[in-house]
Every structure is written in C-alpha cells, then in structure tokens.
Amino acid sequence: MRIGSLRVALTAAAAVFAFGNAAAAPTMLQMPTGGVTGTYYMIGSPLAQYINEHSATIRVTPNTSGGGYENLRRVESGLAQIGMTQPDTMFQAWNGLKPFDKQMRNWRVIGVVTPPMANHVVVLSSSKVKTVSDLKGKIFAIGAPGSGSTVSMMEFLDYSGLKKDVDVRMLPHQDYPELLLDGKIAAFSRLAAVPASVVDEVASQKKVDLVDFGAEIDKSGFLQKYPYYQKILVKAGTYKGIDRDVTLFGNAGYIIANKDVPDDVVYEFTKLAYSEGAIKIVGLAFKGANLDPKTPFDGNIGPVHPGAARFWKEKGVAVPEPILK
C-alpha cells in the first residue's frame, strides 16, 4: 500500500453506512511487537486487549515479529499502523544508515512503552564465561534477523573489535533456550526489560549467568560513539543464582505510528494506552512495563505524532522538539 493512500484506507475501513442511519465500524490497527516471549509482545498483547475492550472506534491486532527494526519497517511502509521500536532504530532509519538502505521518515512517536531494555547475554554457569571478552572463540546467538537485539549487539561487537573473534549466529529467538541447554550455542542475547522472563526460563532448568559488558564498554568508548545507548546495572539477586552485579547496555522502547494514521485515531489509542486501567492490566501481565504517563518522552529522539501530541498537551506534558529533523 502506498503511504499516501494509508489515510484513505484507514478512513474507508472506519466507516460503513446503512440506509438512513450511518454506523461507523472500528478502525483496524495492525501492531507488530516481537517474539512471543519478548518484552514487546508481552506488553502489546494485553495492551491491545484492553484497548479493544474499551474503545468503540479502534481495534488493535498485535502481531509477532522480528522486533524493533522489523516493526519500524512495517510501520514505515503502511503494512502496520502502530509498532514498537527503540531510539537506535529511529536514528538509523531516519538517516538511512545500515541496516536500512534508505531514509525512513514516515513514522512518528506516541510515547514510551518500556523502561530501558538491556541486552541480556545468557550463558550456562558451567561455561565460566563472565565478561564479553570470554566469548572469544565461542558460538554466540545475537538475535533474530531484523531485531533490535541483533543490530545493537553487532554494533557493539564491531566497535569493540570483538566481532572477528566470536562465532556470531542469527537464529530465531524462540530456539535460544533449548540451544543453550543442549550445548549447541555458548551464549545468546535477548533485548528485554529487567527482569527478563527468558533468563528465569533457562535458570529453572540449569544454573545460568549473565555476561558483563562494563569493562569493554569503558575500554572501547562505545557509549561515546553511540549515545542513544546507556549502561544498565542488573543488581545481584535479580535472577536466580546470579549473586553479583552485572553491567549490560540498552535503551528504552517506544510506541510509534505511521504519520498518516489520522490524528483522532492516534489520540484515542494514546488516551487508552496510557490510562490507569491499561497500565494496571499490562503491569499485571508483564512486570517492568513502563507505560509512563508522567515522562513519556525521556530518551526519545523522534518527532511526535500530532494525535499523540494533542493528548499529551491536554495532560500538561511538554512535547519536546525532536532531535531527528
């Protein structure tokens, strides 16, 4: 579907007229999230359910996907109207940097959806791998093709000089726990809020550990090169059997919309997504979700959708000028 025709398609889908009595049908919104055990899907599924139960004008369908990069591509093209992604993805898409092959600017931000998500690199405790340098010569599954986990980890390995020494694989997210437990890979990375359910999943079967990135982050100057990432400290005891603090890296997640989704549709979505009811339901379904109505733009670098901006201004929230212009 052409981007310019998206508004027309959405408007047409939203209106069905009966003789003498016009009755509007709900606008259908596709919302790609991530893998079924990933942060975006675990937030997006109950969020969509809540919105569908409380709106007479929109219906949201959450879809599995490869993650933030694939989500932005779908929203950009109009195949999806709503999606979830991260600031690093926004930056690369806006500027046409790899893994994108052209500038992608047909998306706008609605608000934050997760607190900073960390690249959890999970290993079996028996491997004795403690730091990212210990992964040299080992098989490391860095994420599914098109996922934020894959791209951010590849940026780190490239910039730190470790890529040439690590056997990097890109495999489907859902296979990682079994591959690790069977000894077919030495480590896997999953971009997720803290705590991440996938770590607990593996830890319920064998003792696990997390790989620390602190020393290599400082040594390489990675955060100076890529300022849209940040260090994330996972405290001892967060996960079963991990009794030391571990430094990871990552960034927050945001809900985006195609820029041609009508303002009133995005306004309705935003009003419900950041309501007390939605926050409660999502929080019960997924511990650590951060549909924060007080500071919805902390860490955001992208332009805000006018429909979302209208809602936030009504709530007294300042809508910042975008870094990406």
SULCORDA-V184029 format. One record per residue. RES is the residue in one small letter. OMEGA is omega in whole degrees, -180 to 180 (999 if undefined). Layout:
[[RES;OMEGA] [RES;OMEGA]]
This chain:
[[m;177] [r;-179] [i;-178] [g;-180] [s;-176] [l;-180] [r;-179] [v;-179] [a;-179] [l;-180] [t;180] [a;-179] [a;-174] [a;-172] [a;175] [v;-174] [f;173] [a;-177] [f;176] [g;-176] [n;-177] [a;178] [a;-176] [a;174] [a;-179] [p;173] [t;-178] [m;-179] [l;174] [q;-178] [m;175] [p;-174] [t;-179] [g;177] [g;-172] [v;176] [t;-177] [g;-177] [t;-175] [y;-180] [y;-177] [m;172] [i;-173] [g;-177] [s;178] [p;178] [l;179] [a;179] [q;180] [y;-179] [i;-179] [n;-180] [e;-173] [h;180] [s;175] [a;-172] [t;-180] [i;173] [r;-176] [v;177] [t;178] [p;180] [n;170] [t;-180] [s;177] [g;178] [g;-169] [g;-179] [y;177] [e;180] [n;-179] [l;178] [r;-179] [r;178] [v;178] [e;-175] [s;-176] [g;175] [l;173] [a;-180] [q;-180] [i;177] [g;-180] [m;-177] [t;-176] [q;-179] [p;178] [d;177] [t;178] [m;-177] [f;-177] [q;180] [a;-178] [w;-176] [n;179] [g;180] [l;179] [k;11] [p;178] [f;-178] [d;176] [k;177] [q;178] [m;-172] [r;-179] [n;-180] [w;178] [r;-176] [v;173] [i;179] [g;-178] [v;179] [v;176] [t;167] [p;180] [p;178] [m;-175] [a;171] [n;177] [h;174] [v;-171] [v;176] [v;170] [l;-179] [s;-179] [s;-179] [s;-178] [k;176] [v;-178] [k;-178] [t;-178] [v;177] [s;180] [d;179] [l;180] [k;179] [g;-176] [k;179] [i;-175] [f;176] [a;-169] [i;-180] [g;177] [a;176] [p;179] [g;-178] [s;176] [g;178] [s;-178] [t;-174] [v;-179] [s;179] [m;178] [m;176] [e;-180] [f;-178] [l;178] [d;-173] [y;-180] [s;-180] [g;-177] [l;-174] [k;-176] [k;-175] [d;-176] [v;178] [d;-174] [v;176] [r;173] [m;-173] [l;179] [p;-177] [h;-172] [q;-178] [d;-171] [y;-178] [p;-179] [e;179] [l;179] [l;-179] [l;180] [d;178] [g;-179] [k;171] [i;180] [a;-176] [a;171] [f;179] [s;175] [r;178] [l;-175] [a;174] [a;179] [v;2] [p;-180] [a;-176] [s;-178] [v;178] [v;178] [d;180] [e;-180] [v;-178] [a;178] [s;-178] [q;176] [k;179] [k;-176] [v;174] [d;174] [l;-180] [v;-178] [d;-178] [f;-169] [g;-176] [a;-178] [e;175] [i;-179] [d;-177] [k;-174] [s;-174] [g;-175] [f;-177] [l;174] [q;178] [k;-177] [y;-173] [p;178] [y;169] [y;177] [q;173] [k;176] [i;-179] [l;175] [v;-174] [k;176] [a;179] [g;178] [t;179] [y;-179] [k;175] [g;180] [i;-171] [d;176] [r;173] [d;180] [v;178] [t;176] [l;174] [f;179] [g;176] [n;-176] [a;177] [g;-177] [y;171] [i;177] [i;176] [a;171] [n;-174] [k;-178] [d;171] [v;-175] [p;-176] [d;-177] [d;177] [v;179] [v;177] [y;-180] [e;179] [f;-177] [t;-179] [k;-179] [l;-177] [a;-177] [y;176] [s;179] [e;-180] [g;-180] [a;-180] [i;180] [k;-178] [i;180] [v;179] [g;177] [l;-178] [a;-175] [f;179] [k;178] [g;178] [a;-172] [n;172] [l;-168] [d;-180] [p;-180] [k;180] [t;-173] [p;-176] [f;178] [d;-179] [g;179] [n;178] [i;-173] [g;176] [p;-176] [v;179] [h;-179] [p;179] [g;176] [a;180] [a;178] [r;180] [f;-176] [w;179] [k;176] [e;179] [k;180] [g;179] [v;178] [a;177] [v;-173] [p;170] [e;-177] [p;173] [i;178] [l;-180] [k;999]]
